[in-house]
Amino acid sequence: MNLLIMDEEYIHNIIGKSLTNEVDRDEKEELEKWISISDKNAKKFNQIKDLWNNTNINFNETHNQEEVFNKILGQIERSSQNHKSVKFERKSKNRNWKLTGFAASILIVLVSIFWSVEKSKKLEVKEIQDVAIKEKKNLPGEKSIITLRDGTKVTLNSGSTLRYPEIFGDTRTVVLEGEAYFNVAKDTSKPFIVISDAFKTIALGTAFNIQAFPEDNELKISLAEGKVLLENNIHKKDCLSETNSIILNPGEEISYLKESKKVVKQNFDPNEILAWKDGTLIFKNKSFDEIIPVLERWYAVEFIKEDSVNTSGKLSDQFKNESLEIVMEGIAFAFGIKYKIENRKVLIY
């Protein structure tokens, strides 16, 4: 086999078999030659080897790939919290520490995940430039549901844009501007990556909401099901200054304030965060200035406020499939203001 054009899947396979002592002599020689070709190959092999050696998992035939992936993320999270490394515990029936073929297959999946994520760090969405890039742009007042080629369903909010390849490559990478709810189709060999402002959200099969409007100071990523790994967007590396990554479990979210670059991991109320998908606006202790951008996107209108108008105070209320007029009645009462709607403009006086 020509080592210069060796297929990545084949490399994944022999690396996995090598680290689990299941590689044969010919494969071992091919791997050694591939490593010797360049420093880049050697570095990549050592990084994968370190990943394997520092993963504290006992393999058995009852595990599945998604379960192992989740356990590995859990090990990473616990080790980072304890500020210490976690060693891999190998159980074997013989003195040669030879693992089962299942363990090798799991490692191959881990290698694929590692390799794909490393690619995305360097290339972001450049890997999909050879195929057609689609863009779905929702105007204010418009919502839509998109089904991607892998079966992932995306509910896209108003005033939001999703860019995605017609056909996915080594990873399933999309770019979001605005807000969307992702119900990701499971594919343990291809991570699903969402690039949104300062963050990359990495998942295998899960459901989560991302709110990342460019005009908003706050960005939120909220996990409904499964588990996701969050990393810095390569173009905005300063948002996770104190840590390299964050792992979210169901019911957890991160809130990122762009001005202060402050990241907070916290629990969230799914009924509040995901209500927009069902046509419900929920405001909890929100100021007038926080409410207006939401209404402009939701109803496709522009707000114009007279300088002399006092809009101090907070609003806590919810509106399900209500007209703009009904919503404005509630807001006018809460803030003690008057309003007039004319030709998609709302005058506050």
C-alpha positions as CSV (number, residue, x, y, z in Angstrom):
1,M,0.0,0.0,0.0
2,N,1.2,3.5,-0.9
3,L,1.8,5.1,2.5
4,L,1.5,8.6,1.1
5,I,-2.1,8.0,0.1
6,M,-3.1,5.6,2.8
7,D,-6.8,5.8,3.7
8,E,-7.5,7.4,7.0
9,E,-10.0,4.7,7.9
10,Y,-7.3,2.1,7.4
11,I,-4.9,4.1,9.6
12,H,-7.6,4.4,12.3
13,N,-8.0,0.7,12.2
14,I,-4.4,-0.3,12.6
15,I,-3.7,2.4,15.3
16,G,-6.7,1.0,17.2
17,K,-5.5,-2.6,16.8
18,S,-1.9,-1.6,17.7
19,L,-2.9,0.0,21.0
20,T,-5.0,-3.0,22.0
21,N,-2.2,-5.4,21.0
22,E,-4.3,-6.9,18.1
23,V,-2.2,-5.8,15.2
24,D,-0.4,-8.4,13.0
25,R,3.2,-8.1,11.8
26,D,2.4,-6.6,8.4
27,E,0.1,-4.0,9.9
28,K,2.7,-3.2,12.6
29,E,5.3,-2.5,9.9
30,E,2.9,-0.4,7.9
31,L,2.1,1.7,11.0
32,E,5.7,2.2,11.8
33,K,6.5,3.3,8.3
34,W,3.5,5.7,8.4
35,I,4.7,7.2,11.7
36,S,8.2,7.6,10.3
37,I,7.1,9.5,7.2
38,S,6.6,12.8,9.1
39,D,6.7,14.5,12.5
40,K,3.0,15.3,12.0
41,N,2.1,11.6,11.8
42,A,4.2,10.8,14.8
43,K,2.7,13.6,16.8
44,K,-0.8,12.5,15.8
45,F,-0.1,8.9,16.9
46,N,1.3,10.0,20.2
47,Q,-1.8,12.2,20.9
48,I,-4.1,9.3,20.2
49,K,-2.0,7.0,22.3
50,D,-2.2,9.5,25.2
51,L,-5.9,9.7,24.8
52,W,-6.1,5.9,25.1
53,N,-3.8,5.6,28.0
54,N,-5.5,8.2,30.1
55,T,-9.0,6.9,29.6
56,N,-10.3,5.1,32.6
57,I,-12.7,2.5,31.0
58,N,-13.2,-1.2,31.6
59,F,-14.4,-2.7,28.4
60,N,-16.8,-5.6,28.1
61,E,-19.2,-7.0,25.5
62,T,-22.2,-5.2,27.0
63,H,-20.9,-1.7,26.3
64,N,-22.0,0.1,23.1
65,Q,-20.1,2.9,21.4
66,E,-22.3,5.7,22.6
67,E,-22.1,4.5,26.2
68,V,-18.3,4.4,26.1
69,F,-18.2,7.8,24.5
70,N,-20.3,9.2,27.4
71,K,-18.2,7.5,30.0
72,I,-15.0,8.9,28.5
73,L,-16.5,12.4,28.6
74,G,-17.4,11.8,32.2
75,Q,-13.8,10.7,33.0
76,I,-12.5,13.8,31.4
77,E,-14.9,16.0,33.3
78,R,-14.1,14.4,36.7
79,S,-10.3,14.4,36.1
80,S,-10.4,18.1,35.2
81,Q,-12.4,18.9,38.3
82,N,-9.9,17.0,40.5
83,H,-6.9,18.4,38.6
84,K,-5.4,15.0,38.2
85,S,-5.0,12.4,35.4
86,V,-7.1,9.2,35.3
87,K,-5.4,6.0,34.3
88,F,-6.9,3.4,32.0
89,E,-7.6,0.1,33.8
90,R,-7.1,-2.8,31.5
91,K,-8.7,-6.1,32.3
92,S,-7.5,-9.1,30.5
93,K,-7.6,-12.9,30.7
94,N,-3.9,-13.4,29.7
95,R,-0.5,-12.0,30.6
96,N,-0.1,-10.2,27.3
97,W,-2.9,-7.6,28.2
98,K,-4.5,-8.4,24.9
99,L,-8.0,-6.8,24.7
100,T,-11.0,-8.0,22.9
101,G,-11.8,-7.2,19.3
102,F,-14.7,-5.1,20.8
103,A,-12.2,-2.9,22.7
104,A,-10.2,-2.3,19.5
105,S,-13.4,-1.3,17.6
106,I,-14.2,1.2,20.4
107,L,-10.7,2.6,20.2
108,I,-11.1,3.0,16.4
109,V,-14.2,5.0,17.0
110,L,-12.3,7.2,19.6
111,V,-9.5,7.6,17.1
112,S,-12.0,8.7,14.4
113,I,-13.6,11.2,16.8
114,F,-10.2,12.6,17.9
115,W,-9.1,12.9,14.3
116,S,-12.2,14.5,13.1
117,V,-12.3,17.1,15.9
118,E,-8.6,17.9,15.4
119,K,-9.4,18.5,11.7
120,S,-12.2,20.8,12.6
121,K,-10.0,22.8,14.9
122,K,-7.7,23.6,11.9
123,L,-10.2,23.7,9.1
124,E,-13.6,24.6,10.7
125,V,-16.0,24.4,7.8
126,K,-13.3,24.4,5.1
127,E,-13.5,20.7,4.9
128,I,-16.9,21.0,3.2
129,Q,-16.0,23.5,0.6
130,D,-15.7,20.9,-2.1
131,V,-19.4,20.2,-1.8
132,A,-22.4,22.5,-2.2
133,I,-23.1,24.7,0.8
134,K,-26.7,25.4,1.6
135,E,-28.0,28.3,3.6
136,K,-31.4,28.6,5.2
137,K,-32.1,32.2,6.3
138,N,-35.2,32.9,8.3
139,L,-36.5,36.5,8.1
140,P,-37.9,38.1,11.2
141,G,-41.3,36.5,11.9
142,E,-40.4,33.3,10.1
143,K,-39.6,29.9,11.6
144,S,-38.7,26.6,9.9
145,I,-37.7,23.0,10.3
146,I,-34.8,21.6,8.3
147,T,-34.0,17.9,8.0
148,L,-30.3,17.4,7.1
149,R,-29.0,14.5,5.0
150,D,-28.0,12.5,8.1
151,G,-31.5,12.7,9.6
152,T,-30.7,15.5,12.0
153,K,-33.7,17.8,12.5
154,V,-33.1,21.5,13.1
155,T,-35.8,23.9,14.3
156,L,-34.6,27.3,13.2
157,N,-35.9,30.4,15.0
158,S,-36.8,33.7,13.3
159,G,-34.0,36.0,12.3
160,S,-31.6,33.1,12.2
161,T,-29.3,31.5,9.6
162,L,-28.0,28.0,9.3
163,R,-25.3,27.0,6.8
164,Y,-24.6,23.3,6.1
165,P,-23.1,21.1,3.4
166,E,-25.4,19.2,1.1
167,I,-23.3,16.1,1.9
168,F,-21.3,15.7,5.2
169,G,-17.6,14.7,5.1
170,D,-15.5,13.4,8.0
171,T,-17.5,15.4,10.5
172,R,-21.0,16.8,10.4
173,T,-20.2,20.5,10.7
174,V,-22.8,23.3,10.4
175,V,-22.6,27.1,11.2
176,L,-25.4,28.8,13.1
177,E,-26.1,32.5,13.5
178,G,-29.1,33.1,15.7
179,E,-31.1,30.4,17.5
180,A,-31.9,26.8,16.7
181,Y,-32.9,23.5,18.4
182,F,-30.9,20.5,17.2
183,N,-32.2,16.9,17.4
184,V,-29.0,15.1,16.2
185,A,-29.2,11.8,14.4
186,K,-26.9,9.3,16.1
187,D,-23.6,8.4,14.2
188,T,-20.8,7.4,16.6
189,S,-18.2,7.7,13.9
190,K,-19.0,11.3,12.9
191,P,-19.3,14.0,15.5
192,F,-21.9,16.6,14.9
193,I,-20.3,20.1,15.3
194,V,-22.2,23.4,15.5
195,I,-20.0,26.5,15.2
196,S,-21.9,29.5,16.8
197,D,-20.1,32.7,17.6
198,A,-17.4,31.9,20.3
199,F,-18.2,28.2,20.7
200,K,-18.1,24.8,19.0
201,T,-20.6,22.3,20.3
202,I,-19.6,18.7,19.7
203,A,-22.1,15.8,19.9
204,L,-22.7,12.3,18.6
205,G,-26.5,11.9,19.1
206,T,-28.3,14.3,21.3
207,A,-30.7,17.3,21.5
208,F,-29.8,20.8,22.4
209,N,-30.7,24.5,21.9
210,I,-28.2,27.2,20.9
211,Q,-29.0,30.9,21.2
212,A,-26.3,33.0,19.5
213,F,-27.7,36.1,17.9
214,P,-24.9,38.5,16.9
215,E,-26.7,41.5,18.3
216,D,-27.2,39.9,21.8
217,N,-24.6,40.2,24.6
218,E,-25.5,36.8,26.0
219,L,-25.0,33.4,24.2
220,K,-26.6,30.3,25.6
221,I,-26.1,26.6,24.9
222,S,-28.7,24.4,26.7
223,L,-28.7,20.6,26.6
224,A,-32.0,18.7,26.6
225,E,-30.8,15.1,26.0
226,G,-27.5,13.2,25.7
227,K,-24.1,14.9,26.3
228,V,-22.1,17.5,24.5
229,L,-18.5,18.8,24.6
230,L,-18.0,22.6,24.2
231,E,-14.8,24.1,22.9
232,N,-13.6,27.5,21.8
233,N,-14.3,28.5,18.2
234,I,-10.8,28.6,16.7
235,H,-11.4,32.2,15.6
236,K,-12.4,33.3,19.1
237,K,-10.1,31.6,21.5
238,D,-10.6,33.8,24.6
239,C,-14.1,32.7,25.7
240,L,-12.8,29.7,27.7
241,S,-9.7,31.3,29.2
242,E,-9.7,29.2,32.4
243,T,-10.4,25.8,30.8
244,N,-10.1,24.1,27.5
245,S,-13.5,22.6,27.3
246,I,-16.9,22.2,29.1
247,I,-19.1,19.1,29.2
248,L,-22.8,19.5,29.5
249,N,-25.2,16.9,30.9
250,P,-29.0,17.0,30.4
251,G,-30.6,20.0,32.1
252,E,-27.4,22.0,32.1
253,E,-26.4,25.1,30.0
254,I,-23.6,27.6,29.6
255,S,-24.2,31.3,29.6
256,Y,-21.5,33.4,27.9
257,L,-21.5,37.2,28.2
258,K,-19.6,38.6,25.3
259,E,-18.6,41.9,26.9
260,S,-17.1,40.5,30.0
261,K,-16.2,37.1,28.4
262,K,-17.7,35.5,31.5
263,V,-18.8,31.8,31.2
264,V,-21.3,30.3,33.7
265,K,-22.4,26.7,33.8
266,Q,-25.8,26.3,35.3
267,N,-29.1,24.4,35.3
268,F,-32.0,25.6,33.1
269,D,-35.8,25.3,32.8
270,P,-36.6,23.5,29.6
271,N,-40.1,24.9,29.6
272,E,-38.6,28.4,29.4
273,I,-35.7,27.9,27.1
274,L,-37.5,25.6,24.6
275,A,-40.9,27.4,24.6
276,W,-40.1,29.3,21.4
277,K,-40.4,26.0,19.4
278,D,-44.1,25.8,20.4
279,G,-44.8,29.5,19.6
280,T,-44.5,30.7,23.2
281,L,-42.7,33.9,24.3
282,I,-41.5,33.7,28.0
283,F,-40.0,36.7,29.7
284,K,-38.6,36.3,33.2
285,N,-37.5,39.4,34.9
286,K,-36.5,41.0,31.6
287,S,-35.8,44.7,31.0
288,F,-37.4,46.6,28.2
289,D,-34.2,46.7,26.3
290,E,-33.8,42.9,26.6
291,I,-37.4,42.3,25.3
292,I,-37.3,44.6,22.2
293,P,-34.8,42.6,20.1
294,V,-36.9,39.4,20.8
295,L,-40.1,41.1,19.6
296,E,-38.4,42.6,16.5
297,R,-37.3,39.1,15.4
298,W,-40.5,37.4,16.4
299,Y,-42.9,39.8,14.7
300,A,-40.7,41.3,12.0
301,V,-41.2,44.9,13.2
302,E,-39.0,47.8,14.2
303,F,-39.3,49.6,17.5
304,I,-38.8,53.3,17.7
305,K,-38.7,54.9,21.2
306,E,-38.8,58.5,22.0
307,D,-35.8,59.6,24.1
308,S,-38.0,61.1,26.9
309,V,-39.8,57.8,27.6
310,N,-38.9,56.0,30.9
311,T,-38.8,52.3,30.4
312,S,-37.2,51.3,33.7
313,G,-38.5,48.1,35.4
314,K,-38.7,44.4,34.6
315,L,-41.3,42.2,33.0
316,S,-42.2,38.6,33.9
317,D,-44.9,37.2,31.6
318,Q,-45.6,34.7,28.8
319,F,-47.6,34.8,25.6
320,K,-48.6,31.7,23.6
321,N,-49.3,32.3,19.9
322,E,-50.5,35.9,20.6
323,S,-50.7,38.8,18.2
324,L,-48.3,41.7,18.5
325,E,-51.2,43.9,19.7
326,I,-51.9,41.5,22.7
327,V,-48.2,41.3,23.6
328,M,-47.8,45.1,23.5
329,E,-50.8,45.6,25.8
330,G,-49.1,43.5,28.4
331,I,-45.8,45.4,27.9
332,A,-47.4,48.8,28.0
333,F,-49.1,48.0,31.3
334,A,-45.9,46.6,32.8
335,F,-43.7,49.5,31.9
336,G,-46.3,52.3,32.0
337,I,-45.8,53.3,28.4
338,K,-48.0,54.1,25.3
339,Y,-47.5,52.6,21.9
340,K,-48.7,52.8,18.3
341,I,-48.2,50.3,15.5
342,E,-47.9,51.6,11.9
343,N,-46.5,49.8,8.9
344,R,-44.3,47.3,10.7
345,K,-43.1,50.0,13.1
346,V,-43.9,50.2,16.8
347,L,-43.6,53.8,18.2
348,I,-43.1,53.9,22.0
349,Y,-44.1,57.3,23.6
